[in-house]
Amino acid sequence: MEPASTPRNCPFDYAEALEFDPLLKQLQNDEPVARIRLPHGDGEAWLVTGYDDVRTVTTDRRFSRSAIIGRNFPRMTPEPIVQDEAINVMDPPASSRLRSLISKGFAPRHMERMRVRTQHVVDELLDRMEEHGSPADLFEHLAAPLPLTTICEVLDIPEGDHVRLRAHARTMMDVGIDNRDNAVRAKADLRAYFAKLTAHRRENPGDDLISALAAARDGDELLNDQELTVMAMVLLITGQDTTTYEIGNIAYTLLTRPKELAMLRARPEMLPQAIEELLRFIPFRKGVGIPRVATEDVELSGVKIRAGDIVHVSYLTANRDGGKFDRPDELDLERVAPPHMTFGWGGHHCLGAPLAVTELQVALGTLLKRFPDLRLAKPAEEVAWNKTSIWRYPLALPVAW
């Protein structure tokens, strides 16, 4: 049994384009289960980086998400993004009931309708980009508006509210210490908005995802009002910005790799498989997300984690584990490999993943088809990248055709 290591100070602030964070890579190579300190929160935590160990932590009942409630746990942002009652801090079996109900909102018949809506939004956005003319900012014309427009359509949120809700979601993701009060206010405002909206949908159901969730039954079980409010909020926050950033990241990655871009143009049927590999390969965020607490002593890779310890996992390093992926640091669009962990794993695998993948497939497939000569309009090294959020993405992506 290895002794506990001296804690490593981990700001996880690396933001050089989409290069992999060298500190994460070093921890993965030298200390797969390491003691770390994060920028915010009290005390220390463990960081688990290997694919198999990450899978253990995310599926073993001895690691609890709900045990973090009420604790000022080590984290990336000044104010915790997560809601105390949200499904992403629940443990089975409570979370199993909710996941079963919520998954009904992403049933195939709903997903087909969402795909049609997404295609309609993409076509309109690319029409406008074409009218604007070359060069244009792909982030502004496609990546930024598409997921917000789609999730707001799917939730049937009035158009006049889109900008305000997006601003609140972005405020909650900011890592700046002077942003804490704004983040607290943004979270409260979003909650109040969705409490009112979900109550209205219960009384006046429509053809939207909130109404589908409000009506979803598992035997006699229904989502209660608080669960429905928090779930709608989580869908807005996680259902727009992360997909926006990944559209930008994937487009940048392809436009800076002529061989892969040519392969996809020649074989468009490869797109679904290629997107899975791009999701594995791209380091989509900084650092870590929501941790768990060990409820009893557990040994991982020869290291003893004690009951009560906070445990973070890195999906980024799990996606680059050489024990699971041959040539893990290479992008191989033809790769057939174990599933990636970009949408999480186990009981907290992202419920909105089907919608995100649908948006990526429709957006990128349509973009490549409609603009066969698409290219970056400036050298790759001149593309500006976000440095203040937990998410990594280009601030603008000028393209020409």
Buried (B, 14 or more C-beta within 10 A) or exposed (E): EEEBBEBBEBEBBBBEBBEBBEBBBEBBEEBBBBBBBBBBBEEBBBBBBBBBBBBBBBEBEBBBBBBBBEBEBBBBBBBBBBBEBBBBBBBEEEBEBBBBBBEBBBEEEBBEBBBEBBBBBBEEBBEEBBEEEBBBBBBBBBBBBBBBBBBBBBBBBEEEEBEEBBEBBBBBBBBEEEBBEBBBBBBEBBBEBBBEBBBEBBEEEEEBBBBBBBBBEBEEEBBEEEBBBBBBBBBBBBBBBBBBBBBBBBBBBBBBBEEBBEBBBEEEEBBEBBBBBBBBBBBBBBBBBBBBBBBEEBEBBEBBBEEEBBBBBBBBBBBBBEEBBEEBEEBBBEBEBEEBBBBBBBBBEBBBBBBBBBBBBBBBBBBBEBBEEBBBBEEEEEBEBBEEBBBBBBEBBBBBB
